[in-house]
Amino acid sequence: MTRVTEIRYVGYGVENFDAERAFYVNDWGLVEVAAEDGLAWFKTHGHDEHHAVRLHESDANHVEVIAFAADTRADVDALHEKVVAAGCRIVHAPRALEAPGGGYGFRFFSPDGLPFEISAEVARSTKRAMARWEGMPVKISHIVVHSPDHQALVRFFTDVLGFRISDWLGDFMCFLRCNEAHHRVAILPGPPCLNHVAYDMLTVDDMMRGVHRLKQRGTDIRWGPGRHTAGNNTFSYFTTPGGFAVEYTSELEEVDFETHQHKVHIPGPQVMDQWGTGVGGPQTMPHPAPDARLFQASEI
Ligand SMILES: [Fe+2]
């Protein structure tokens, strides 16, 4: 089946471009790969995806694009047809992409109005071997979004985009895979918005070193450190200067894409966090609110 196979990057519109840019380069641990006036692209050290984050100066903090990969140009065309058939609003049909790294892709709004891109043939960048204790992000691990009809959005991700269900937490949080990673996307009930973007760290020690660096630089942990049950990954959550939640994670479970059978985890304090030693909880994370630009296409 034609499907999405990876996450590429998340594009944000931000009111304070300079603060957000400084956070990602100096604190979070990304590398700026291209920039023009009010626009910049950033990659991770340990992966050759062309960029993992795009920042764009804006009059509101909002999500401009969540970009996924498909394997081939033919897959992009086929996914476009499926997204059209599903009744989604298309921003642009498949075409050559103008962003650094190029590629061939299309943009659309999810049924809830969040902007997505699916592309192939984007240029690969460089990567370097990472060593334990560096505490720098290797790659994007996963994104989590809210939906007013989360069951319908799960069906959209499975039936249209080709994701598979890896686990449920109760009946309210669904973990979805598009490759061997236990989840690349998770969906929660709530107003249509991005909940957080997580970055893989090489080891749990790297996550802790990242926590330490952020603390020294004035960004305190919002929730964690801990270890989730679904996916068995460690977690530490923070917020960027623009108020977006970001996560350092490690040791996310790998599963067989074709054969993995999902479980339903019964919600409870030590299911959300198997360690139970960290600070905060879901209640100390930013309160979800509808994205400020639903169904409004970014000009870039
Ligand atoms: Fe996460």
Residues whose N, C-alpha, C, O or C-beta is under 5 A from the ligand:
A	BS01	LIG	A198 E247
